[in-house]
Amino acid sequence: MSKTYLGVDIGGTAVKLGLVDENGRVLRRAERSVSFDGYKTPILDTVQAAIHEFLTADAPRLEGIAVSATGQIDSRRGVVAGTCGNFPGWIGVDIKGTLERAFGLPVTVANDANCMLLGEVWAGAAKGYTDVIGVTLGTGVGGGILTGGRLLEGARGLGGELGHFRLHALDGVACTCGAIGCYERYAATTALVRSAQAAGLDAPDGRAIFEAAAAGDARTLAVLNRWINEIAQGLAGLVHIFNPQLILIGGGVSAQQALLIDPLAAQVRKKHHARLRRGVGAEGRRPPERRRACRRSVLF
């Protein structure tokens, strides 16, 4: 009988739960907001309540819990080491220890962008590749880097924090982490929303911006193109450093193939033409079967 695990994805706005077997099949899933009261209820309290509700009497026997969590995660200890100022009350939370005591199961915790990358390498768009950059665009910018078939983690599991390398260090926007000009201040979906609102657009969220762009609104398209250029600038620099076979984009906006992924791919190829002109993959082409397998993140 196939082994079953509980997958828990803790994001800035919601926790997503799934029963997953050892072959990567998602058997059941659910979702609950973690920001419903402005984080007055501690995030991990909400997560525990969601898990208790999710694990009904007919749930299969679990082998363990795998947690994908937002923030800088000390994966050795399963503790939140930092949030760069994004989520109140999250720093120092012992995810691993708390959940192991609550549910009596072994718990593994890692950064959410690293988990996105590992999942795609295991059963998705990056299967068979050894050198991959994964970037998630959302409230902030997350990242994961696979080099030589190994996840780049650093001394404490905090490596690959792509949102906080600085593109505009001398004259940039102040970041919640305390630095100036961090990548996520220009490349996150929240950065797109801020830019649109500063331009006087009715832009409550990223979805509204993409809807206006799809309708052909010229001012929205101009803001969107500037945002895409910022993302491309950072990706081109990462290509120079890591020489990847492919780049994966994750986050809700990754579904925007025509308005985001295609123009972004074109800009990265232009800025780093020697490496990406021929496309991606060892043979200079994108395997169609891997493209179809990629859902949450997008291969280009």
Disulfide bonds with the S-S distance in Angstrom:
none
